[in-house]
């Protein structure tokens, strides 16, 4: 790997063309399900050779009645809980929620977390080799919707012998899939927890994601999505997309309190230096490009933009009227990306839903990941 200068006498390794998990990398806690037949896609055609990476915690009951499905957000993966270890460059993204004695008590519940179809941490996505060859899918990877992703997860559930989930929980993009589970397969979802999500992507959400996709595709190293194996990927575009996204994930008051107008260390913003808030965004961008794939980012953003639970079902109200799961819907009071009005709509239209719950947090949209005590209380309420 080549390196870039970072100061007198030092170098920083350049990021890889893709941060995707590849065959031969340490598997970590991953297990795999391989679909025996191609997956029909909502937009037409089919996807052959589908594999889903997933992780589990706890032991399944003989009848699988204690199974819980946890669905991750855009740049998450199957590693919901656990330390940094070979195969897992980041700690579990809901580490405070899953484990003995925690809200998802693994002495009682069998917790399953798949990496979404189209993702890049073990499941089939643009960085995966096509069936019958070594060449990655790249730009030829098909358009996916949330319904396609849930259809793949249904096959995983069948393989695990889970006919009905005790709970399906997800936030943001994971909440979209959780909602699709409850609408598409009401008989297989006993309880439902929807966090910081919506019945359909709004114009503003589509716009934000569209700008991020454009940042990736305008990178000169995008090569129409066929950058895998070239040695250079669209990392600058992906880094810019992450900076844009992260601004929408946090709140203005939090950024003002944490950073204000302070410069970064000894840097002078008038002389080419950065403000602290710019350094913060640079840090998150640098982390993502080393653990994620730009092609997956595009595929998943476009799937989120396609999200509309009412499509082909007579509209949102008609679709939600068929949800039979005991449901809690919660939003974050400082969320400017998925405002509380969207969760209020879900709580009002889902027949089995209790009143809208509000997670108090200064952290914006990311509050559903950070406020584990408040989220844990909602999980316990549904399960106990």
Order of alpha helices (4+ residues) and beta strands (2+ residues): beta-beta-beta-beta-beta-beta-beta-beta-alpha-beta-alpha-beta-alpha-alpha-alpha-alpha-alpha-alpha-beta-alpha-beta-alpha-alpha
